[in-house]
Amino acid sequence: MDSPTYTTRRGEIEHYFDRTAVAAWERLTSDAPVGRIRATVRAGREQMRSTLLSWLPADLHGQRLLDAGCGTGALAVEAARRGAEVVAIDLSPTLVALARERAPRSLGAGSVHFCSGDMLDPALGRFDHVVAMDSVIHYGTEDAVAALSRLAQRTSGSINFTFAPRTPLLAAMISVGRLFPRGDRAPWLNPMAADKLERLRSRDAVLGSWRAGASQRVASGFYTSHAMQWLRPEARA
Ligand SMILES: C[S@@+](CC[C@H](N)C(=O)[O-])C[C@H]1O[C@@H](n2cnc3c(N)ncnc32)[C@H](O)[C@@H]1O
């Protein structure tokens, strides 16, 4: 069951990524020139994508991977190039259409099935690994952990996700963001405290038996995000 706060937030995120921010997001995730600030974000995001990909097995042949909140699909394509059978899902049908358009025709033995909808949909099936790059950052910590817990029930290996760490810079950016009129606001990310995240994980009925694996913060100008890996107890790092 989705919590009311999760459902409300999901609606705001869908509206934001499918309408308000679609053009900006299309540009940010392309090779087109961007301003100085966005260039730092682009560089940080590239570093984050390679960090998360480096935590997955080098050979992904025969493995099912969920790219939860795939955006324009760059991570999904990279994983498929390494042989994975990827399910790439996003709330925004417009971003999913763009991802499909950008994906190369041939990915060797790998494949990407792009679809729009909620990453928690059980109809997506079971996975060896899940990657959620900057997609649970918009939810409250409780809702984010509940979402990861639901994904964990269907995952045999690892969950690799990012959260926005509580930093003074982020706090300042968020308070500036609050000065803008509501309609212009992004569905601001929700900074999380690492110790609260760990406390909620360890108390969760499913994730409680999992263990924390790799952890890496990426900070590049206006981009700060922290990658975490959670592993099923019997899974190898
Ligand atoms: C900041 S973007 C990141 C996109 C992509 N992972 C990347 O790093 O380029 C966050 C994405 O997560 C998606 N998202 C958020 N909640 C979701 C949910 N419950 N199900 C599917 N997608 C979701 C949004 O629609 C948005 O495209």
The ligand as an SDF file (V2000), in Angstrom:
LIG
                    3D

 27 29  0  0  0  0  0  0  0  0999 V2000
   16.3120   13.5240  -10.9780 C   0  0  0  0  0  0  0  0  0  0  0  0
   15.5720   12.4800  -12.1590 S   0  0  0  0  0  0  0  0  0  0  0  0
   16.8330   11.2510  -12.4330 C   0  0  0  0  0  0  0  0  0  0  0  0
   16.6160   10.4370  -13.6850 C   0  0  0  0  0  0  0  0  0  0  0  0
   17.6800    9.3780  -13.9710 C   0  0  0  0  0  0  0  0  0  0  0  0
   17.7230    8.3660  -12.9340 N   0  0  0  0  0  0  0  0  0  0  0  0
   19.0250   10.0260  -14.1090 C   0  0  0  0  0  0  0  0  0  0  0  0
   19.7960    9.9950  -13.1460 O   0  0  0  0  0  0  0  0  0  0  0  0
   19.2860   10.6170  -15.1810 O   0  0  0  0  0  0  0  0  0  0  0  0
   14.4040   11.5890  -11.1440 C   0  0  0  0  0  0  0  0  0  0  0  0
   13.5010   10.7050  -11.9840 C   0  0  0  0  0  0  0  0  0  0  0  0
   12.8430    9.7830  -11.1130 O   0  0  0  0  0  0  0  0  0  0  0  0
   11.5420    9.5820  -11.6000 C   0  0  0  0  0  0  0  0  0  0  0  0
   10.7000    9.0310  -10.5170 N   0  0  0  0  0  0  0  0  0  0  0  0
   10.4900    9.5460   -9.2820 C   0  0  0  0  0  0  0  0  0  0  0  0
    9.6500    8.7600   -8.5660 N   0  0  0  0  0  0  0  0  0  0  0  0
    9.3460    7.7130   -9.3760 C   0  0  0  0  0  0  0  0  0  0  0  0
    8.5090    6.5720   -9.2290 C   0  0  0  0  0  0  0  0  0  0  0  0
    7.8190    6.3640   -8.1080 N   0  0  0  0  0  0  0  0  0  0  0  0
    8.4230    5.6950  -10.2560 N   0  0  0  0  0  0  0  0  0  0  0  0
    9.0960    5.9100  -11.4160 C   0  0  0  0  0  0  0  0  0  0  0  0
    9.8990    6.9840  -11.6270 N   0  0  0  0  0  0  0  0  0  0  0  0
   10.0270    7.8780  -10.6220 C   0  0  0  0  0  0  0  0  0  0  0  0
   11.1270   10.9760  -12.0670 C   0  0  0  0  0  0  0  0  0  0  0  0
   10.0350   10.9430  -12.9510 O   0  0  0  0  0  0  0  0  0  0  0  0
   12.4110   11.4970  -12.7000 C   0  0  0  0  0  0  0  0  0  0  0  0
   12.4880   11.2680  -14.0840 O   0  0  0  0  0  0  0  0  0  0  0  0
  1  2  1  0
  2  3  1  0
  2 10  1  0
  3  4  1  0
  4  5  1  0
  5  6  1  0
  5  7  1  0
  7  8  2  0
  7  9  1  0
 10 11  1  0
 11 12  1  0
 11 26  1  0
 12 13  1  0
 13 14  1  0
 13 24  1  0
 14 15  1  0
 14 23  1  0
 15 16  2  0
 16 17  1  0
 17 18  1  0
 17 23  2  0
 18 19  1  0
 18 20  2  0
 20 21  1  0
 21 22  2  0
 22 23  1  0
 24 25  1  0
 24 26  1  0
 26 27  1  0
M  CHG  2   2   1   9  -1
M  END
$$$$
